[in-house]
Amino acid sequence: MAVYACGVALEVKTAGESHGPALVAIVSGLPAGLLLDRDAIDHDLNRRQQGYGRSPRQRLEQDRVEVVAGLRHGCTLGSPLALVIRNRDHENWAWGMSPWPPEGDATGKGTTPVTLPRPGHADLAGALKYGHDDTRNTLERASARQTAVQVAAGAVAKALLREIGVEVSARVLEVGGEASEDEWQRATDAARADRDTLGGVIEVVAEGAPPGLGSYAEKETRLDARLAAALMGIQAVKGVEIGEGFALARRRGSEAHDEVGDDRRRETNRAGGIEGGVTNGEPVVVRAAMKPLPTLMRPLRSVDLESGEPGEALVERSDVQAVEALAVVAEAAVAWELARAAREKFGGDALIDFLGAHAAYLERIRWRHNG
Ligand code: EPS
């Protein structure tokens, strides 16, 4: 007998400054009865911190998730899940980033206002928009440090997706225009020596998604639009491709689409598993392009916000490149969007209802479960 589910909205809100006390996320819309594995979440947090070319900051931080609500004995309760990641570096910024007016003399980092915005960062636009005299009030939140808690939320989404046989993984395709690991390292070393930075390209693949996630009904419901927004929402991402993306524009239709074969499966996957904004049962394939990071040790030209005088942009400890970190963050973002689409489609207050709706749907469309 078919199970009719009512869609549930999976939502997340995050907060936290790069050198503030902590990063937090509140996740609502999870079913009750989902088992979470603390090590799996911490493993993804650790993966995000790895990678050639990362800032010395990563030696200070050892990100670990704390759960302060919504979980009992490792099992979700169906109530909002609250995740916290402490910033260990905060102790060096305790005065400068104190949430309340600090006591005593100014000590540590972040005590002098930053008035020379970095081109490519949110510094200038943020200062103008919010009326900040100290661009630290912008850059602390605009920083990619915030992606740590998104990875934690993504790890929760991955746990839910695994229940319906969906696996999401990511890899680096290019760093600084180079396509092999040895060359990435050489390019990163050369950029570091020149006090410069690099960008790159990553790819995320989700296997096992059933046909029918997302919808063509409205532009905001299209899964490709949602994935593009999720990836563009990651710091320093400037381009997104779904499937063969831009290359499709240079081909004829006969070479651009995926013919339907036996059992409704495809021999090619140029569409990247999404047609009309809806998953078609093939792997979902997306790529994201990251610009070179905007904090250069050889600063770019800028202007002092206070004096109006030309100057050189802020030089702060930073990464030479963070493309491997982007892969992990993008994996989390894609998992999040797929989990959101799955919650809309299969609903259920308890995990068993969600799984029942998924199984009944696969039965209706006669689709084999990959999981
Ligand atoms: C970032 C600047 C650097 C990076 C940071 C992102 O911060 P800091 O100046 O403290 O070294 O290390 O990334 C992280 C801290 C992180 O955990 O990913 C930026 O400006 O975006």
Residues whose N, C-alpha, C, O or C-beta is under 5 A from the ligand:
A	BS01	EPS	S55 R57 A142 S143 A144 R145 E316 R317 S318 D319
